[in-house]
């Protein structure tokens, strides 16, 4: 059975629902609860429904797309802030190497990297960014 067929299998649909419930139907990167959610495989070890739950995580479709793209470049996304607007979404992406700004077009859900704000050379810089990100999430979650 190919990958697309596995995703249609009821066994996968049940496993997917378990992961969404475990993660409180919330993107584990940006905290979004309104955008379509998807389950991301941190590892693949065979049939998608036989994955241990610790190998699966809930992302919104935007974060999932970004994480997958960055993985192709050999980078690990550490945190994402999402700032929705009328026609586009601005995504602030933190990885081990840089702090990037991406734009997502609301019409076709495609994203473009518009700017790399800083390159992270020291762990201290990354810690400062994560601190800023966590403060943003606290404020943002308080206004939902």
C-alpha positions in Angstrom: 0.0 0.0 0.0 1.5 3.4 -1.0 1.7 6.4 1.3 -1.4 8.2 0.0 -3.5 5.0 0.4 -2.2 4.6 4.0 -3.4 8.1 4.8 -6.9 7.1 3.7 -6.9 4.0 5.8 -9.3 4.1 8.9 -6.4 2.9 11.1 -4.5 6.1 10.2 -7.6 8.2 10.7 -8.0 6.8 14.2 -4.3 7.4 15.0 -4.5 10.9 13.6 -7.5 11.7 15.9 -5.6 10.4 18.9 -2.7 12.7 18.2 -5.0 15.7 17.7 -6.7 14.9 21.0 -3.4 14.5 22.8 -2.2 17.9 21.4 -5.6 19.5 22.3 -6.3 20.2 18.6 -3.6 22.9 18.7 -0.6 23.4 16.4 2.4 22.6 18.6 4.6 25.2 16.9 2.5 28.4 16.6 -0.5 27.6 18.9 -3.1 28.0 16.1 -6.4 26.3 16.7 -8.3 27.7 13.7 -6.3 26.6 10.7 -6.5 23.0 9.2 -4.5 20.7 11.4 -2.2 17.9 10.1 -0.1 15.3 11.8 3.7 15.4 11.2 5.9 12.3 11.4 9.1 13.1 13.2 10.3 9.6 12.1 8.9 7.0 9.7 9.2 3.3 10.6 6.7 1.6 8.4 2.9 1.8 8.2 1.8 5.3 9.3 -0.7 4.0 11.8 1.9 1.8 13.6 4.0 4.8 14.5 4.6 5.3 18.2 2.7 8.4 19.4 6.0 10.1 20.4 7.0 10.1 16.7 3.9 12.2 15.8 3.0 15.8 16.4 0.1 18.2 15.4 1.0 21.1 13.2 -1.3 23.5 11.3 -1.0 23.2 7.6 1.2 26.3 7.4 3.7 25.2 10.0 3.7 21.7 8.5 4.6 23.1 5.1 7.4 25.2 6.5 8.8 22.4 8.7 8.8 20.0 5.7 10.6 22.6 3.5 13.2 23.5 6.1 13.9 19.7 6.7 14.7 19.4 3.0 17.4 22.0 3.6 18.7 20.1 6.6 17.3 22.6 9.1 15.2 22.1 12.2 12.5 24.6 13.0 12.5 25.5 16.7 9.6 27.9 16.9 7.1 29.8 14.7 5.1 32.9 15.4 2.1 33.4 13.1 0.6 36.9 12.4 -2.6 36.6 10.3 -3.7 39.6 8.2 -6.5 39.9 5.6 -4.7 38.7 2.4 -1.6 37.1 3.8 0.0 35.6 6.9 3.4 36.6 8.2 5.3 33.8 9.7 8.4 34.4 11.9 10.5 31.2 11.8 13.3 30.3 14.2 15.7 27.5 13.5 19.2 26.7 14.6 20.8 29.0 12.0 18.6 32.0 11.5 15.4 34.0 12.2 13.5 34.2 9.0 10.3 36.1 7.9 8.0 34.3 5.5 4.8 35.4 3.9 1.9 33.1 3.1 -0.6 34.0 0.5 -4.1 33.3 1.8 -5.4 32.4 -1.6 -3.0 29.6 -2.5 -1.3 28.8 0.9 2.2 29.1 -0.8 4.9 30.8 1.2 8.0 32.8 0.3 10.9 33.6 2.4 11.2 37.4 2.3 14.0 38.1 4.7 16.5 36.5 7.0 16.6 38.9 9.9 19.6 37.5 11.8 21.9 34.6 11.6 22.3 32.8 14.8 26.0 32.2 15.7 25.7 32.0 19.4 23.4 30.0 21.7 22.7 33.1 23.7 21.1 34.8 20.6 18.9 31.8 20.0 17.8 31.8 23.7 16.9 35.5 23.4 14.7 34.8 20.4 13.0 31.9 22.2 12.4 34.2 25.2 10.8 36.8 22.9 8.7 34.1 21.2 7.5 32.8 24.5 6.5 36.3 25.7 4.6 36.8 22.4 2.7 33.5 22.9 1.8 34.4 26.5 0.4 37.8 25.3 -1.3 36.3 22.2 -2.9 33.4 24.1 -4.3 35.8 26.7 -6.2 37.7 24.0 -8.1 34.8 22.3 
